[in-house]
Amino acid sequence: MNSVAKPSGAAIYERARRLANVAIWSVELQCRRLRAAEPGDADFVLRKWADFDFLVVALTRLRRAARLAAQVPELESSMLAAIEEFDSTLPGLKRFRNVAEHIDDYALDRGREQSLCRRSLEVSSFDAEGPTLHWLGFSLNGRQALQASEHLFAAIQDGIASGSELDNVDKADTDH
C-alpha cells in the first residue's frame, strides 16, 4: 500500500504545467522540422512521415497534460473547454495516435476501428502547405496543430491566474 498522501491540486497543476512545457517545445520542434529540409532527406525519403509520427506523440502528450490539469477542480471547466477546442481543431489526432500505437493489430486487420484495413496503413499524401499529412481519412496540418497547441498551452498556463484558489505548493507535496 502506498503511504504517500495524494497530491494537492497545486501539485497536480504544477506537474501538468511542467509536462505541458516539454510537450509544447516538442510540438514546436516537430513543426519546425516538417517545414525544413534535412541533410539526410535524400536517403531517408520517409523522414517527414517519421516527423509527423513524433508530432502526433507530442500533441497527445500535450493533451494528456491538459487532462491532468483538468483533474484540479478549480480548473476543470476551463481545461475541458480548451481540450474540446483542441480536439475540434485536430479531429484526426486520436485516430492517428491509436493506429500508430497499435500498428501491429491494424497490420493484421485486428484493430479496434474495423473500418480501417491494413492496406490503408501505408497510403498517405503530403502537402507542402502547413505542411499537411493526409492519412486514414483525416488531415493533420502542422501550422494548425501548432496554433491549437499554443492555445491549449496558454489555457494550461492560465491556471496560474487561478493559483490563488489552489493550495500552496510545499516542498513535500511536489513529489518530483
Secondary structure, DSSP 8 states (H G I E B T S, - for coil): ---S----HHHHHHHHHHHHHHHHHHHHHHHHHHHS--TTTTT-TTHHHHHHHHHHHHHHHHHHHHHHHTTSTTTHHHHHHHHHHHHHH-TTHHHHHHHHHTHHHHHTT-SS-TT--GGGGG-EEEETTTTEEEETTEEEEHHHHHHHHHHHHHHHHGGGGGGGGS----GGGS--
